[in-house]
Amino acid sequence: MLINLQAKLLGIVLCVLIGIIATIVATRYQAPIILCALLMGLSLHSFYSKVNIQAGVNFCSRELLRLCVGLLGVRIAFADIVSLGITPPLIVMVSMALTMVFGVLFARALGLSKVFGVLSGGAVAVCGVSAAAAISTVLPNDKSQEKYFAFTVIGITTFSTLSMIFYPVVARYLGFSDELAGVFIGGAIHDVAQVVGAGYTISPEAGDVATYIKLLRVALLMPIVMMVFFAFKEKNSKMSGGVSAFIPGFLIMFFVLAFLKNVGVLPVWLIDFIRSLSSNLLVIAIAAIGVKTSLKQVFSLGWRPVMLMGCETIFLASLIIAGIIFFY
């Protein structure tokens, strides 16, 4: 046990240091922390060639990442989601499902991997980087997975930022009320931070509704991850990380924490601690994925992934708008 820990220690320390520096830089310049951690990790890919570094980096990029996803369960508030009524959730859920299907089909049409279609479609449809991280843990571990994940993080951050800037303008142009603007913002923008920023740019009411809608999408993360897990398990019954016939432990952790949080068992201080711990560990895990990934491999993907993620983003927004216009 001790020998195993010592073998991983240098790689873990490297990823932690990258995470700390990325957090400092992102805070200083008001930049996305996850993106900073990924880019810094990519710039230090040469360290991954050292044998005494690889074990720790692999641990952070896989096992630590799964732990982060499991801890996300404390972010789910069922009462807030139920308070929205039935129509907005239906619009959002149907749009999410269609976006994931579109991602897979369009990826194949562009000659891209089905794995990348699932990963990018899930990230766009559900909740950005967190969804990409969760989905990546149950996908078959092939040589292309890291570069697909790195590209997804870069793309999702870029398109989410652009959405935060332009979607409030679109909502005003379409004449949406504050409530409907919140449904659009919460349903169409990928990452939580950008949803909050765009929603409260319009009004406090729009910001509140956008946040609730976003929480609905986050709540659907684990059911979607489970569907992806079982879909690929049928084709590959011995996926990496020991996944075989049983549900991964981090999925069980997610649902247990969500249940305990919503029945009021967990004290507020513990919920806040777990949220903070999950966020910090996620930065370290993303840094590790960056270290494992070659920038040359990422750029070798070319223009097709950019087109795929851009079209997925537009497709999701169009579905949300169509749903709002049709039902309201």
N, C-alpha and C positions, 0 to 999 in steps of 0.2 A: 504493500500500500504506500509506504513512505518512499520507496524507490520509484514507484509509478508517479507520485506527486513531484518528486525531484526532476524526473524526466520532462514533466510538463511546465515546471516553474518558470524557466526563462521565457518561453513563448507566452505564458499568461502575463508575466510582468511586462513584456513588450506591448501586448494588447491593452493592458491597463494604462500604461504610460501614454499610448496614443489616444486613448479615450479621455484622459485627463487634459492633455494638451488641446484636443479637439473641442472639449467643453469650454476651456478658457478662451480659445480663439473665437468660437461661435458666439459666446456671450459678449465678448468685446466688440465684435463687428456685426452683431444681430443677424447671424447666418444660421441656417439649419444645422443643428448639432450632428444629426445622423449623416448628412452629406459630408460635413467636415471630417468626421471619423472615417468614412469610407475613402475619401480622397487621400487623406494622410496615410491610411493603410495601403492603398494602391501605390503610393510613392515609395513605400518601404518593402515592396514585394521581394527585393533581393535578399532580405533576411530569411525568407521562407526556404531558400536553398540550403540553409544550415540545418543539419539533422537535429541538433539540440534545441532548435526553435519550433520545429514542425509539430511536435506532439502537443505542446501548449496551445499553439494557434489552432490546431484542429479541434481541440477540446472547447475552446472559446467559440469557434464558429459553428459547432454542432450541439454539444451538450448544454453549454451555457445559453445558447440561443433558445433551445427548447424550454429551459427553465424560465427565461424571460417571458416567453409566450404563455406559459402556464400561469404566471403571476398576473397576467393581464385580466384575469377573471374579476379582480377587485374593482375594475373600472365600469362594470356593468351595473346599471340601475334600472331594474324592470319597471318600477313605478313611473319613471319619466317617459319611458317608451310607450306604456299603456295609455298614458294621458293624452297622447296624440290622436287617438281614435283609429279607425280602421283604414280610411282611404289613403293617407300619406304612406303608411307602412306597405300597403299593397302596391302602390306606384313604385316605391323604392325597391321592394323585393323582386318584383317582376323585371324591373330595369337591371338590377344586379345579375339576375339569372341570365337574361338575354345578352348582357355585356360579356359574361364569361364564355357563353357559347360563341358569340361573335369573335372573341379573342382567339379561341382555338381554331375556328374555321378560317379566319383571315390569316392567322399565322401559317397554316398549311398552304393557303393560296399564295402566300409570299415565299414559300419554300423554307419557312422557319420550323424549328422543332415544336412539336406538340407541347412539350414541357414548358417552353418559353411562352406559348400561347396561354397555358393554364396559369403560369406565374404572373405574367403581365396583366392578363384579364382579371385575375383575382385581386391583384394590387389596385387596379383601377376601380373595380366594382365594389370592393369591401372597404378597406381603410388604409390604403397606401403602403408605407414601408412595413408596418406591423403585419399586415396581411401577407406581404411578400415573404417576410421572415417566417411566419407561421406555415405558409404553404410549402416553402422550400424545405422545411424539416420533414415532410412526408413524401416528397418527390424522390424518385430513384436517384441515387448518388452517382451521376456519371461525370465525365471529365469536363463537360460544358456547363454544369450547374452553377459554379461560382461566377463565371463570366456573365451568365444570364441574370443571376441575382444582382450583380454589381450594376449591370446596365439598367435593370429594372429600378433600382434605387435612384440612380442618376436621373432616369427618365421621369419617374413618378414625382420626384422633388421638383423638377423643372416644370412639368405640366401642372402640378398642383399650385405652384407659385404663380404661373401665368393665369390659372383659373381664378385665384384669389383676387387678381387685379381686374380681370375682365368680366367675371360673372356678375358682380354687383351692377355693372353697367348694362349687361344684358337683361337682368331682372327689371331694372328701371325702364329700359326701352320697351319691354314687353308689357309694362304696366301692372306688374304683379303687386299685390298688397304685401305688407310686411310679413304676414304669416306665410303666404305662398312663396315669397322670395326666400324665406328661411327654409322651406321645404326644398326648393331648387338648390340653394347653396349647400345644405346639409346632404342632399342626395347626390350631388354631382361632383363636388370637390373631394380629392382623395384623402389628404392628411388632416388630422384633427386641428392642428394649429392654424392651418390655412382656412379651414371652415369657420373657426372662431373669429379670425381676423376679418374675413369677408362678411360674415353675418352681422357682426357688430358695427361694421362700416355703414351698413344700411340703417339699422336701428336696434335698440335693445331687444324688442320683440322678435325681430328677424334673427338676431343672434341667439336668443334662447331656443327658438324653434329649430334653427340650423344645428345647434348643439344636440338637441334631443334626437333629431333625425340621424345625425352622425352616430350617436350612441346605439341606435337601432342597427346600423350597419356593422358596428363593432360587435354587437351581441350576436350577429349572424356569422361571425368569423369562424368560431369553432365548429358549428354544423357544416359549414362549407369545407373546412379543413378535413373533417371526418369523411365527407363525400369524396374528396380528392384522394385521401388515404386509401379508402376501400376500392376506388376506381383503379388506382395503380397497383394495389396489393394483388388484385386478381391477375394482373399480368406479371407481377414480380413479387412472389410471396416471401422473399427474403430480402427486403430492402435494407439499406444501410442503417447502422445504429441498432441492430437487433430487432427491428420491427418485423413481426411475422403475423401470427394469427390474432394477436390481442391489440386492443386500443392502446396507443402510446400513453405513458404515464402523464405527460404534460397536458394532454387533453383532459384527462380525469382531474388533474389539479385545477385546470381552468374552471371546469363546471363546479367543483367542490367549493372553490373560493367565491365564485359568483353566487352560489346558493347561500353560503355562510354570510356573505356581505349583505344580501338582500333580505335575509331573515333577521338581521340585526345582531348576530352573534359576535361579529368582529367589532372591536372598539375603533373609534375614529382614528386614534393615534396609530393603530396597527395598519389600518387601511392606507393612511398617508405614507407610512413607512414602506409598505409593500409597493405602492405606486412609485415612490422615489427609487426604491431598489430596482424595480423592473426597468425603469427608464435608464438608470445608470448602467446596469448590466447589458442592456440592449446596445448602448453606445460601444461597449467593449466588444460585444459579439460582432457588430458591424465592422469595427476596426479589424477584427480577425479575418473576416471575409475579404476585406480589402487587401490585407497582407497576402492571403492565399491566391489572389487574383492578379493576373498579368494585364496591365493596361493595353499591351499589344493585342492580347486576345479580345479584350473588350472592344477596341476600335476595329478589330477584324470583322465584327458583326455587320458593319456597314450601315446603309441607310434604311434597310427594311425594318429593323426593330423600332427605329424612330417613327416611321410611318405607322407601324402597328400600334404603338402606344398613343400616338396622336389621334389616330382614328378611333381607338377604344375610348379615349377621353371625350371626343366629340359625340360618339355614339351614345354614351351614357347620358351626357347632358341633354342630347336631343330627345331621348326617351323620357327623361324626367319632365322636360318642357311639354312634350306631347301629352303625358299623363295629367299634368296640371291643367292644361288647356281643355282636355277632353272631359275631365271629371269636375272641373270648377267653372 
